[in-house]
Amino acid sequence: MNETLLQFLRSNGEQMDAEIAKALHLSKPQVLAQIAALSAAGEVICCQVTRYFGGKKVEGVSCRLSAYVPPKATGPKPGAKRGANNNNNNNNNNNNSNTEAYVA
């Protein structure tokens, strides 16, 4: 049963206990018992949270997989400029050749 909860968190990311219970068709006390066991084993990280949905206060336990590292993003990084590194290298090469002319 714990494997089902872990698989759910792998596919859906961080979730509240009520959302987990609804998705897995379990009672909230059953989910909390599973979360407690997984937390003691170091499989999940949980914390008490208070969220507001449409002005309504909702308190619960938020859970996520422990030591989860999202996959590395592909492609250029935000704000990176193409060719910026090449221009710096070309400028350094030009400066070096001028310096060598003065030394010789």
LINZI-V785954 format. One line per field, one symbol per residue. phi: phi as a letter, one per 20 degrees, with the letter a starting at -180 (. if undefined). psi: psi as a letter, one per 40 degrees, with the letter a starting at -180 (. if undefined). A space follows every 50 residues. Layout:
phi=???
psi=???
//
This chain:
phi=.fffffffffedmfbegffffffelcffffffffffffffenecdcbfcc cddmneecdadecbffledffffenffgnfdfmfffffffffffffffff ffff
psi=dddddddddddeahiidddddddefiidddddddddddddeedihiihih ihhfehhhiahhiiiifhhiihiiaiihehhheddddddddddddddddd ddd.
//
